[in-house]
Amino acid sequence: MKQKLTLLLLLFVMLMQAQTKSQLPEGFVYVENIIPSVKVELRYLSNYNFVGTPIDGYNAEVCILSKQAAIALKNVQEELKQYNLSILVYDSYRPQQAVNHFVRWAKVENDTINKHIFYPEVEKRNLFKEEYIGTRSGHSRGSTVDITLVDINTCEPLDMGSPYDFFGEASWVAHANLTTQQRANRMLLQTVMRKHGFRHYPKEWWHFTLNGEPFPKTYFDFPVE
């Protein structure tokens, strides 16, 4: 009897967790439900990002996007399979509270724990001026995604010529100082994303926004969980 009650309690807890996870605003989905094979590595859930600490609003390693963006991304993933590649998502929907965290951090000039990795050539006081940090982000509208390409079996990332979230010209899509392989890897990513309805951001090889995004003027603030 005790074992049966324990099992029923466990099932109830699992059901409640599933219901909690599914309560997204209308029009949003968990990308893993649309693309089961997608790889996710949310850098803002960890210390390995330009701030150096977990970012407000990131409570779980799940990828959230508008339904339209997720479906378009599924088409990208299907095409990449022929190359034995997969999408790796570094960031997708980003709550406004995370953007506010970036803004607060940027104003504290002596907090530069990860400068040597992510912005070695940019003075922190210039991050706003050079548009690396802003008070709003397209990610908060739910149809922007930061991605790279990885081997679908090993998750080994392709060499794109600069790290994700690197603040500098090396991250520009058309950066001249790239090897032939780095240039080809960037071209593949850019080509397949544009083919399936995304536009790129010239200063970040990893950054794409769905054309005709469903919430072009709304900045959401529900947490990633």
N, C-alpha and C positions, 0 to 999 in steps of 0.2 A: 504493500500500500504506500509506504513511504517513498519507494522508488518511483511509483506511478505519479505521485504528487510532484516529485522533483522534476520528472520529465515534462509534466504539464506546465510547471513554472518556467522551465527552460524554453519551452515552445512559446509561452506567453511573452517572455522577454524578447525573443527573436522577432516575434510579430510586431511588438511595439517599436523595436529598433528599425524594422523595415518600413513601418508606417512613418516614423520620424524622418527617415532618409528620403522618403518619396514626397515630402511636403515642400516642393519647390514652387515658386511663383508660376502662374500659368504661362506657358510658352517656353519654359526651361526644362532641360532634361539632363540626366547623368549620361555623359558621353559613353561610359563603359557599357551602358544598357543598349546603346545604338551600335557601338563598335567594340565587341568583346575582346578583340585582339589588340586594342590600342594600348600603348605603353604610357605610363604617367609618372613623372618625377617632379612634384611641386616644390620648386626651390624655396618658395616663400613660407613653406611649412618647416623649414630647417634653418640652421645658421649659415648655410652655404649660399649666401646671396650678398648683394652689395651693401645691405644694411648690417649684416652680421648677426642677426637674431631672427627668430620666427616673427612673422608679420601678422598684425592684428587682422582677425577675420578668417584666417586659415586654420581650421580645426580638424581637417581630415584630408587624406590624399585622394581626393576625388576630382574628376574633371566635369565641370558644369558649363553648358553653353545653351544658347537658344536652340530650339528644336531644328530650325532651318540650318543653322551653322553646323550642328552635329550631323545632319543628313548629308550636307555637302562634304564634310570631313570624312564621312564614311565612304563616299565615292573616291576620295583621295586615297584612303587606305586600301580599297579594292584594287586600284591601279598599281599601287606600290608593291603589292604582293607578287606581281610578275617579276620584280627585281629582287625578291627576297628581302624586302625592306618594310619597315613600319614607321608610323608616326610615333614620336616621343613628345609628349606634351609637358612643357615646363610651366606654363600658366595658361589659364583660359578665362572664365569669368573671374573678375576681381572686385570684391566689395569696396565701396567708397571708403570704408574705415581703413582699409589697407593703404589706399592712396593717401589718406590723411596721415597715416603712420610714416610714409615716405617723406611727406612734407615736413613733419615735425623733426624727423631725423636730419633732413637736409639743412635745417637751420642751426644745428649743433655742429659747428665747424671742426671741433676737436675729436669728434667721434668718427674715426677713419679706420676701423679695425680691418676691413677688407679692401682698402684702397689699392693695395699692391696687386690684387687679383682683378678687380673690376673697373677701376678708373685710375690707373697709375699715372696717366698723363694729363688728367683733368683736375683742377683745383676744386675742392668740394664747394667753395663759395660760388663757383660758376655753373653748378649743375642746373639751376633754374635758367640762367641766361642762355646756356647752350642747349636748353630744351631736353635734357635727360630726365628731369623731374618736372611734373606739372601738378596742378591742383585737381585736374580731371584726367581720366584715362578712358580710352575707348573700350578697354577690357570690362569696365563697369557696365557697359551697355549689353554685354552678354554674347557678342558675336565676333570677338577678337580672340586670337589664340597665338601663343608663342610655342613654336615647335622646331624640332630638328628631325633628321632621319637616322634610324638605327637598323642594324641587322635584325631581322625579325626573329631569329633564333637565339642569338647571343646578347642582343640589346647593345652591342658595341656601336657608338655613334660614329657617323661619317665625319671626316675632317672638314669643317666649314671655314677654317682660317682664323677664327676667333672664338672665344668662349661665349656662351649665352650671357646676355646682359652686360657685355663688355662695352664700356662707354668710350668710344673712340672711332676713328675712321676705319680701323680694321673691320668693324662690324657693318660698314656701309655695303649694300648689296653689290655695288659696282666698284668696290675697292680694287685698285690696280695691282697691289703687291700680294698676289695670291699665286699658289702653284697651279699647274694645269688641273690637278685632281680636285683641289679646293674649289676652283672656279666651276668645274663640271658638277660637283656636288651641290653647290649653290644654285646652279642653273636648273638642275633636276628638281630641286625643291620649289623654286620659283615657278617653273613651268607647270608642274602638276597642280600646284595650288591655284594658279591663275586659270588653268583649264577648268577647274571645278568651282569657279565663282568667287574666289578670294582676290583681294587686291593687297599688294605688299606695301611696306613702309621703307623707303629708300635707305634710311640710316640704320635699319635693324634687319639683318637677313632672316631672322626667325619670326618676324611679326607680320600677321595677316589678319585682315578684316573681311567679313562676308560682304559682298556687294548687295545692296538692297537690304541691309540688316533690319530686323523687325522693330527694334527699339532705338532708333537713331538719336533721340533726344532725352532718353531716360537713363539716369545713372543709379543703379541699384546698390543696395547696401546689406542684403541678407548674407549671412556667413557661408563660407565654404565648409560644408559638413554633411 
